[in-house]
Amino acid sequence: MDMFGYRLTQLLGHLPVLLTLLGIVVLAATARRRLPGRVRSLLLAGAVILLLLELLGAAWVTALPELLRSRSLSGGMRQFELMNLTVNVVRWLGYPVGLGLIAAAVFVGRTPAPVPGRPWGAWTPPQADRAD
């Protein structure tokens, strides 16, 4: 029962991020008319990468106690250390890629908004108040 509480706590800890990323994927996939093609593709790719990494992290920490128990009993701690390093390297490299794609989606295909008013440097003298 003690391991059940640990696993449940770990999954509940990952749940807000998982639901947020899932919401981003659904909204980006359904916003065809509001988002240009490249923007939507970058946003979807970044969100899917982050979602997969978060699923990997949740699965890893949930399975961690069992992996430790089985590896320590079989004497294969070196194999466990390599698995742990592999999972962490994938996450370390994947998060910047996913966030970079989402950041690129913000800036790709944007045109500067026109500035209302006169062009820079143009000056018009103030009009004198009329005394009627």
N, C-alpha and C positions, 0 to 999 in steps of 0.2 A: 504494500500500500504506500510505503514511503516513496518508492520510485514513481508511482502513479502521480503523486503530488508534485514531484519534481518535473515530470514530463508535462503535466497540465500547466504548471507555472511557466515553463519555457514556451509552450505553444501560445498561451495567453499573452505573453510578453511580445511575441512576434505578430500577433493578430492585428494590431492597429496598422502596422506598416504594410502587412500583406493586403489588408482591405483597402488601404489608400492606393497602393500600386495597382490593385485590381480595378479600382474605380477609375484611375487614370487610363488604364488600357481600354476599358469599356467606353469611356467618354471620347478618347482619341479615335477609337475605331468607328464610332457612330457620328463623329463630327465631320463628315465628308464635305459638306457645303461651307462650313465655317472656317476650316483650316485648309490652307493650300497643301498640295500633294507632298512636297518635300518636308514641310513642317510636320505634317501628320506622320510621315514615315519616320522621321528622326525621333519624334515624341514616342511613337509606338515602340520603336527599337530600344530606346533607352529605358522605357518603363518595363518592357518585357525582360530585358537583361536584369534590371534591378529586382523584378519579381522573382525570377529564377534564382538569383543569388540569395534572396531572402528565404525562399523555400529550401535552398541548400543549407543555409545557416540554421533554419528551424529544424530540419531533419537531422543535421549533424549534432546539435546540442541535445536533441531528444534521444538520439541513439548513443550518445557519448558514454553514459554509465555502463550500458551493456557492452559496448566495445572495450572499455577499460577492463571490465570484469573478465571478459573472454580472452582478451590479449594478455592480461597479467597472469591468468591461470595457465595459459598455454605457453607462456614465456616469450611471446612475440611482441614485446613492447617496441622494438625497433620498427616493426611493420606498422604498428599503430601510430608511431611518431611520423612516419612517412605519409600515412593517410591524412593525419592532422595537418601536416605541412602542405600537402597538396590542396586540401580544402581551403586552407587559409590563403595560399597563394592565388588560387582562383578568385576568391572573394576580394583580396587586395587589388588585383588587377581589374576585376570586373566592375567594382563600384565606380572608379574614376571614368571608365568607359561609358557606363550607363548614365552617370550624371553629366558627362560631357555631351552625350547625344541629346539629353533633355535641354541643356544650356544652349546647344547649337540650334535646337528647334525654336528657341525664343528669338534668336537673332537672324536666322536664315530667311531670306525673302522679304525682309522688312524694308520699306522705303521710308525715308524721313518725311515726317508730316510737314506740310507747308506752314511757315510761320505767318500768322496773320499780321497785317499792318504793312508798314513801309519797309523797303529793303534796308539792310544795315548800312549805316552811314548817312542816310537821307535825313535831313533836318528841315523842318518847316518852322519858321518863326511863329511865335504865338500871336494870335489876333488880339488887337487892342479892344478893350471893352468899349462898347458904344455907349455914349452918354446921350440919351434922348431927351 
